[in-house]
Amino acid sequence: MPWRLRLPYESLLAQIESRQAAGAKIEVWFQMLWGRVEPILGSPNQSDGAATMQPIDTVNPTILLAIELSASTWLVAARVPGSEKPHLHRIDGGDTAALLALISSLRDRVARRLDAAIGVVCCFEAGRDGFWLHRLLTAHGVANHVLEPASILVNRRARRAKTDRLDALGMLRVLAAYLRGDCQSCSMVRVPTPDEEDAKRTHRERENLVRERLRIENRIEALLFTQGIRKRPSLRSWERDLAVLRTGDGREMPSHLRAELNRLRRRLVITLELIREVEAERDEAAETKPQDQACRKIAALCRIRGLGDNFAAVLTREVFYRSFDNRRQIASYVGITPMPYQSGGMDRDRRISRAGNPRARTTMIQLAWLWLRYQPGSELAEWFRKRVGTLAGRTRRIAIVAMARKLLIALWRYVETGVVPAGAEIRVEA
């Protein structure tokens, strides 16, 4: 470019700097042109992410990574400072050595080009892989975030394209917006510690075993029902009861059916033994660590009439192990808050969000029904009876969810501050 053509641009730059020093307003596109601010994120429909290029941050240059996890391959989308387009790298699923080598290669290449220390921020969606990859990346000096998949805004068209490439680029855009301070772009999962994650295994295993026990019992009853038998033999006197059983038309039990019932009976006995073993392990863990904060909360909940060891363990390990600032946060985490709907003159609450912990939500609904039975004199039970009265059916099911939310907040205050729910009965300690 000739030297005489550069003078207008230099004078224009001097005018912009003088106006900025004087506090005058400068057009946003001028600021973006001269690198004063970062460009705004492109629309979600953009597939290549070229319009979302960020200028080089000479103070804290950062490499952004988004990993789309699958069983066979991992697709890594990387955006380096100064690059107009994200780079895609495909590695074998679970090949952490290749992933760390890729991160190191990108960091060294950018560091040589910018002659500065380079930071790396990574993200992936919470799912089947759990949190082991997050701990691995954190241990190697990579700032990692675990995205909640349901919180990412997507295109609302009826037919939306879905590929690993689009998902990785979408996570990259969401991560860039989150790092710029847009906390509404997505929600980040709070990663539990290895001890907190391992402590959940006991009650979750018990839940699966109880479900297996119910499935076997229903199978036994269904097989007997096909023969006109409506009473299940007792496990204690199984052989004697099975020998005298007759079908609805007076025949003896068929031989193959008898053999299948015996095998189901053995599976049921083993399942019951495993349930008792898991419960003994749970009680032993609570007794060996009486000073542990979670164990103290479990013991405090068990002192309330109507709360057993299993309910106390589930609520503590799934909900109360975390810290919440207010009652809205804890109700939102469990997913029993109503969704508001306000438009013009219409303002009402819709159904609950169901966006939280499903296991804790199910436990609270069950506990709310038990609270009416074992704590009839409490204020919550009186509120429910006054609100519902003699109504039945759908009205009671809706009201019990509202009571479960109130009960959750009352129990949270109890384990945190020691304030007993109003009117609740406390067991007398031995």
C-alpha positions as CSV (number, residue, x, y, z in Angstrom):
1,M,0.0,0.0,0.0
2,P,1.5,3.5,-0.9
3,W,2.5,5.6,2.0
4,R,0.0,8.4,1.1
5,L,-2.9,5.9,1.5
6,R,-1.9,5.0,5.1
7,L,-2.2,8.6,6.4
8,P,-6.0,8.6,6.5
9,Y,-6.1,5.4,8.5
10,E,-3.5,6.7,10.9
11,S,-5.4,10.0,11.4
12,L,-8.6,8.0,11.9
13,L,-7.0,5.9,14.6
14,A,-5.7,9.0,16.3
15,Q,-9.3,10.5,16.2
16,I,-10.7,7.3,17.7
17,E,-8.1,7.2,20.5
18,S,-8.7,10.9,21.3
19,R,-12.5,10.3,21.5
20,Q,-12.0,7.3,23.7
21,A,-9.7,9.3,26.0
22,A,-12.3,12.1,26.2
23,G,-15.0,9.6,27.2
24,A,-17.0,9.9,24.0
25,K,-19.0,6.9,22.8
26,I,-17.4,4.9,20.0
27,E,-19.4,2.6,17.7
28,V,-19.1,-1.1,18.7
29,W,-18.1,-2.1,15.2
30,F,-15.2,0.4,15.3
31,Q,-14.1,-1.1,18.6
32,M,-14.3,-4.6,17.2
33,L,-12.4,-3.4,14.1
34,W,-9.5,-2.1,16.2
35,G,-9.5,-5.0,18.6
36,R,-11.0,-3.1,21.6
37,V,-13.7,-5.7,22.4
38,E,-14.3,-9.3,21.6
39,P,-16.8,-10.0,18.8
40,I,-20.3,-11.3,19.8
41,L,-21.0,-15.0,19.5
42,G,-22.4,-16.1,16.2
43,S,-25.9,-17.5,15.9
44,P,-26.5,-21.1,17.0
45,N,-27.2,-22.1,13.4
46,Q,-23.6,-21.5,12.3
47,S,-21.9,-24.8,11.8
48,D,-18.3,-23.8,11.2
49,G,-17.9,-21.2,13.9
50,A,-15.9,-18.9,11.7
51,A,-17.9,-15.8,12.8
52,T,-17.1,-16.6,16.5
53,M,-13.4,-15.9,16.1
54,Q,-11.8,-14.3,19.2
55,P,-8.9,-11.8,18.9
56,I,-5.5,-12.7,20.3
57,D,-5.5,-12.1,24.1
58,T,-1.9,-11.1,24.6
59,V,-2.3,-11.0,28.4
60,N,-3.9,-14.4,29.1
61,P,-4.1,-16.4,25.8
62,T,-6.2,-19.5,26.2
63,I,-6.9,-22.6,24.2
64,L,-10.5,-23.7,24.2
65,L,-11.2,-27.4,23.9
66,A,-14.5,-29.3,23.6
67,I,-14.6,-33.1,23.7
68,E,-17.5,-35.1,22.2
69,L,-17.3,-38.5,24.0
70,S,-18.4,-41.8,22.6
71,A,-17.5,-45.4,23.0
72,S,-15.4,-45.8,19.9
73,T,-14.0,-42.3,19.1
74,W,-13.5,-39.0,20.8
75,L,-13.9,-35.8,18.7
76,V,-11.9,-32.9,20.0
77,A,-12.8,-29.4,18.8
78,A,-10.0,-26.9,19.5
79,R,-9.9,-23.1,19.1
80,V,-6.5,-21.5,19.5
81,P,-5.9,-17.7,20.0
82,G,-5.9,-15.9,16.6
83,S,-7.4,-18.7,14.6
84,E,-10.5,-18.0,12.5
85,K,-11.8,-21.6,12.5
86,P,-11.9,-24.4,15.1
87,H,-9.7,-27.4,14.4
88,L,-11.2,-30.9,14.7
89,H,-9.1,-33.9,15.9
90,R,-10.4,-37.4,16.1
91,I,-8.8,-39.9,18.5
92,D,-9.7,-43.4,19.8
93,G,-12.2,-43.5,22.6
94,G,-10.4,-43.7,26.0
95,D,-7.0,-43.0,24.6
96,T,-6.0,-40.5,27.3
97,A,-2.3,-40.5,26.1
98,A,-3.3,-39.2,22.7
99,L,-5.5,-36.6,24.3
100,L,-2.8,-35.3,26.6
101,A,-0.3,-35.3,23.7
102,L,-2.7,-33.3,21.6
103,I,-3.2,-30.7,24.3
104,S,0.6,-30.5,24.8
105,S,1.2,-30.1,21.1
106,L,-1.4,-27.3,20.8
107,R,0.0,-25.5,23.9
108,D,3.6,-25.6,22.6
109,R,2.7,-24.5,19.1
110,V,0.8,-21.4,20.4
111,A,3.4,-20.6,23.0
112,R,6.1,-20.5,20.4
113,R,4.0,-18.3,18.2
114,L,2.9,-15.8,20.9
115,D,6.0,-16.2,23.2
116,A,3.7,-16.3,26.3
117,A,2.3,-18.8,28.8
118,I,-0.7,-20.6,27.4
119,G,-3.7,-21.7,29.4
120,V,-6.0,-24.5,28.4
121,V,-9.8,-24.7,29.2
122,C,-11.6,-27.9,28.3
123,C,-15.2,-29.1,28.6
124,F,-17.3,-32.2,27.9
125,E,-20.9,-33.2,28.6
126,A,-21.8,-35.2,31.7
127,G,-22.9,-38.7,30.7
128,R,-21.8,-42.4,30.7
129,D,-18.1,-41.7,31.2
130,G,-18.6,-40.2,34.6
131,F,-16.0,-37.8,36.1
132,W,-12.7,-39.7,35.8
133,L,-11.7,-37.7,32.7
134,H,-12.3,-34.5,34.6
135,R,-10.0,-35.6,37.4
136,L,-7.4,-36.7,34.9
137,L,-7.4,-33.4,33.0
138,T,-7.3,-31.4,36.3
139,A,-4.4,-33.4,37.5
140,H,-2.4,-32.4,34.3
141,G,-3.1,-28.7,34.7
142,V,-6.1,-28.4,32.4
143,A,-9.0,-26.3,33.7
144,N,-12.0,-28.5,32.9
145,H,-15.8,-28.0,33.0
146,V,-18.5,-30.6,32.9
147,L,-21.5,-29.4,31.0
148,E,-25.1,-30.3,31.9
149,P,-26.5,-31.5,28.5
150,A,-30.1,-30.5,29.2
151,S,-29.1,-26.9,29.9
152,I,-27.6,-26.2,26.5
153,L,-29.9,-24.2,24.3
154,V,-30.5,-25.9,20.9
155,N,-32.3,-25.0,17.7
156,R,-36.1,-25.4,18.1
157,R,-36.8,-26.5,14.5
158,A,-38.7,-29.7,14.0
159,R,-35.7,-31.3,12.2
160,R,-32.4,-30.5,13.8
161,A,-29.1,-31.8,12.4
162,K,-27.3,-34.0,14.9
163,T,-23.6,-35.0,14.4
164,D,-20.6,-35.3,16.6
165,R,-19.0,-32.4,14.7
166,L,-22.0,-30.1,15.3
167,D,-22.1,-31.1,19.0
168,A,-18.4,-30.4,19.5
169,L,-18.6,-27.0,17.9
170,G,-21.7,-26.2,19.8
171,M,-20.0,-27.0,23.1
172,L,-17.1,-24.8,22.0
173,R,-19.4,-21.8,21.5
174,V,-21.1,-22.4,24.8
175,L,-17.8,-22.7,26.6
176,A,-16.6,-19.4,25.1
177,A,-19.8,-17.7,26.1
178,Y,-19.5,-19.1,29.7
179,L,-15.9,-17.9,30.1
180,R,-16.9,-14.4,29.0
181,G,-19.4,-14.2,31.9
182,D,-22.6,-15.5,30.3
183,C,-23.6,-17.9,33.1
184,Q,-27.1,-18.3,31.5
185,S,-25.6,-20.0,28.4
186,C,-25.3,-23.3,30.2
187,S,-25.1,-25.0,33.6
188,M,-21.9,-26.6,34.9
189,V,-22.1,-29.8,36.9
190,R,-20.5,-29.8,40.4
191,V,-18.1,-32.7,40.2
192,P,-18.1,-34.7,43.5
193,T,-15.0,-35.8,45.2
194,P,-14.0,-39.5,44.8
195,D,-15.1,-40.2,48.4
196,E,-18.5,-38.5,47.9
197,E,-19.0,-40.4,44.7
198,D,-18.1,-43.7,46.3
199,A,-20.4,-43.1,49.3
200,K,-23.4,-43.1,46.9
201,R,-22.7,-46.6,45.8
202,T,-24.3,-48.3,48.8
203,H,-27.8,-46.9,48.7
204,R,-27.8,-47.1,44.8
205,E,-26.8,-50.7,44.9
206,R,-29.5,-51.4,47.4
207,E,-32.1,-49.6,45.2
208,N,-31.1,-51.9,42.3
209,L,-31.3,-55.0,44.5
210,V,-34.8,-54.0,45.8
211,R,-35.9,-53.5,42.2
212,E,-34.5,-57.0,41.3
213,R,-36.3,-58.5,44.3
214,L,-39.6,-57.0,43.2
215,R,-39.1,-58.2,39.7
216,I,-38.5,-61.8,40.8
217,E,-41.5,-61.8,43.2
218,N,-43.8,-60.5,40.4
219,R,-42.5,-63.2,38.0
220,I,-43.3,-65.9,40.5
221,E,-46.8,-64.6,41.1
222,A,-47.4,-64.3,37.3
223,L,-46.3,-67.9,36.7
224,L,-48.6,-69.1,39.5
225,F,-51.5,-67.0,38.2
226,T,-51.3,-68.7,34.8
227,Q,-52.2,-71.9,36.6
228,G,-55.1,-70.4,38.6
229,I,-53.0,-70.1,41.9
230,R,-53.4,-66.8,43.6
231,K,-51.2,-67.3,46.7
232,R,-47.4,-67.4,46.6
233,P,-45.6,-70.1,48.7
234,S,-43.6,-68.9,51.7
235,L,-39.9,-68.9,51.4
236,R,-39.5,-70.6,54.8
237,S,-41.8,-73.5,53.8
238,W,-41.3,-73.5,50.1
239,E,-41.0,-77.2,49.4
240,R,-44.0,-78.1,51.6
241,D,-46.2,-75.4,50.2
242,L,-45.2,-76.2,46.6
243,A,-45.9,-79.9,47.0
244,V,-49.5,-79.4,48.0
245,L,-50.3,-76.7,45.4
246,R,-52.9,-77.6,42.8
247,T,-53.8,-75.8,39.6
248,G,-57.1,-74.2,39.2
249,D,-58.5,-77.3,37.4
250,G,-57.2,-79.7,40.1
251,R,-53.9,-80.9,38.5
252,E,-50.5,-81.2,40.1
253,M,-47.9,-78.5,39.3
254,P,-46.1,-79.3,35.9
255,S,-42.6,-80.5,36.3
256,H,-40.9,-77.8,34.2
257,L,-42.9,-75.0,35.9
258,R,-41.9,-76.4,39.3
259,A,-38.2,-76.4,38.2
260,E,-38.4,-72.8,37.0
261,L,-40.1,-71.7,40.3
262,N,-37.3,-73.4,42.3
263,R,-34.7,-71.5,40.3
264,L,-36.5,-68.2,40.8
265,R,-36.8,-69.0,44.5
266,R,-33.0,-69.5,44.7
267,R,-32.4,-66.2,42.9
268,L,-34.8,-64.4,45.3
269,V,-33.0,-65.8,48.4
270,I,-29.6,-64.7,47.0
271,T,-31.1,-61.2,46.3
272,L,-32.4,-61.0,49.9
273,E,-29.0,-62.0,51.3
274,L,-27.3,-59.3,49.1
275,I,-29.7,-56.7,50.4
276,R,-29.0,-57.6,54.0
277,E,-25.2,-57.5,53.2
278,V,-25.5,-54.0,51.7
279,E,-27.5,-52.7,54.6
280,A,-25.0,-54.1,57.1
281,E,-22.2,-52.4,55.1
282,R,-24.1,-49.1,55.3
283,D,-24.6,-49.4,59.0
284,E,-21.0,-50.3,59.6
285,A,-19.8,-47.3,57.7
286,A,-22.0,-45.0,59.7
287,E,-20.7,-46.5,63.0
288,T,-17.0,-46.4,62.1
289,K,-17.1,-42.7,61.1
290,P,-19.3,-41.0,63.8
291,Q,-17.4,-37.7,63.5
292,D,-17.8,-37.5,59.7
293,Q,-20.1,-34.6,58.7
294,A,-22.3,-36.8,56.4
295,C,-22.6,-39.5,59.1
296,R,-23.7,-36.9,61.7
297,K,-26.4,-35.7,59.3
298,I,-27.6,-39.3,58.8
299,A,-27.8,-39.8,62.5
300,A,-29.7,-36.6,63.0
301,L,-32.2,-37.5,60.4
302,C,-32.7,-40.9,61.9
303,R,-33.8,-39.3,65.2
304,I,-37.0,-38.0,63.5
305,R,-39.9,-40.4,63.7
306,G,-40.7,-41.8,60.3
307,L,-37.2,-41.5,58.8
308,G,-35.3,-44.7,58.5
309,D,-31.7,-45.5,57.8
310,N,-32.3,-45.8,54.0
311,F,-34.2,-42.5,53.7
312,A,-31.6,-40.7,55.8
313,A,-28.7,-42.1,53.7
314,V,-30.3,-41.3,50.4
315,L,-31.1,-37.7,51.3
316,T,-27.7,-37.1,52.8
317,R,-25.6,-38.7,50.1
318,E,-27.6,-37.3,47.2
319,V,-28.6,-33.8,48.5
320,F,-27.4,-32.7,51.9
321,Y,-23.7,-33.4,51.1
322,R,-23.7,-30.2,49.0
323,S,-23.9,-26.6,50.2
324,F,-26.9,-24.4,49.2
325,D,-27.3,-20.7,49.7
326,N,-31.1,-20.6,50.0
327,R,-34.3,-22.8,49.8
328,R,-34.8,-22.1,46.1
329,Q,-31.5,-23.6,45.2
330,I,-32.1,-26.9,47.1
331,A,-35.6,-27.2,45.7
332,S,-34.4,-26.5,42.2
333,Y,-31.6,-29.1,42.6
334,V,-34.1,-31.8,43.5
335,G,-36.5,-30.7,40.7
336,I,-39.7,-30.1,42.7
337,T,-40.1,-26.4,41.9
338,P,-43.1,-25.3,39.7
339,M,-42.3,-23.7,36.4
340,P,-43.6,-20.1,36.1
341,Y,-45.7,-19.1,33.1
342,Q,-46.2,-15.3,32.8
343,S,-47.4,-13.7,29.6
344,G,-49.4,-10.5,29.5
345,G,-52.2,-10.8,32.1
346,M,-51.6,-14.5,32.6
347,D,-49.4,-15.5,35.6
348,R,-49.5,-19.0,36.9
349,D,-47.3,-21.9,37.9
350,R,-47.1,-25.0,35.7
351,R,-45.8,-28.5,36.5
352,I,-42.6,-29.1,38.4
353,S,-39.4,-28.8,36.4
354,R,-38.1,-32.4,37.0
355,A,-34.6,-31.1,36.1
356,G,-32.9,-32.1,39.3
357,N,-31.9,-35.4,40.9
358,P,-34.6,-38.0,40.1
359,R,-33.5,-40.3,42.9
360,A,-33.8,-37.6,45.5
361,R,-37.1,-36.4,44.1
362,T,-38.6,-39.9,44.2
363,T,-37.4,-40.3,47.8
364,M,-38.9,-37.0,48.9
365,I,-42.3,-37.9,47.4
366,Q,-42.3,-41.3,49.2
367,L,-41.2,-39.6,52.4
368,A,-44.0,-37.0,52.2
369,W,-46.6,-39.8,52.2
370,L,-44.9,-41.4,55.2
371,W,-44.8,-38.1,56.9
372,L,-48.6,-37.9,57.0
373,R,-48.7,-41.3,58.7
374,Y,-45.9,-41.0,61.2
375,Q,-46.1,-37.2,61.9
376,P,-49.8,-36.4,61.9
377,G,-49.4,-33.6,64.5
378,S,-46.8,-31.7,62.6
379,E,-47.5,-28.3,61.0
380,L,-46.8,-29.8,57.5
381,A,-49.4,-32.6,58.0
382,E,-51.9,-30.0,59.2
383,W,-51.2,-27.8,56.2
384,F,-51.8,-30.7,53.9
385,R,-55.1,-31.7,55.5
386,K,-56.3,-28.1,55.5
387,R,-55.3,-27.6,51.9
388,V,-56.7,-30.9,50.5
389,G,-59.5,-31.8,52.9
390,T,-61.5,-34.8,51.7
391,L,-60.4,-34.5,48.1
392,A,-58.8,-37.5,46.5
393,G,-57.0,-38.5,43.3
394,R,-55.1,-36.0,41.3
395,T,-55.6,-33.2,43.8
396,R,-53.8,-35.1,46.5
397,R,-51.0,-36.1,44.2
398,I,-50.4,-32.5,43.3
399,A,-50.5,-31.3,46.9
400,I,-48.1,-34.0,48.1
401,V,-45.5,-32.6,45.7
402,A,-45.9,-29.2,47.3
403,M,-45.6,-30.7,50.7
404,A,-42.5,-32.6,49.7
405,R,-40.9,-29.3,48.8
406,K,-41.7,-27.8,52.1
407,L,-40.5,-31.0,53.9
408,L,-37.2,-30.9,52.0
409,I,-36.6,-27.3,53.0
410,A,-37.5,-28.1,56.7
411,L,-35.1,-31.1,56.8
412,W,-32.3,-29.1,55.2
413,R,-32.6,-26.4,57.9
414,Y,-32.7,-29.2,60.5
415,V,-29.4,-30.8,59.4
416,E,-27.7,-27.5,58.9
417,T,-28.9,-25.5,61.9
418,G,-30.5,-28.1,64.2
419,V,-34.0,-26.4,64.0
420,V,-36.5,-29.3,64.3
421,P,-39.5,-29.1,61.9
422,A,-42.5,-27.6,63.7
423,G,-44.5,-30.2,65.5
424,A,-42.3,-33.1,64.5
425,E,-41.8,-36.0,66.9
426,I,-38.2,-36.9,67.9
427,R,-37.3,-40.4,68.9
428,V,-36.0,-40.9,72.4
429,E,-32.4,-42.1,72.2
430,A,-31.6,-45.3,74.0
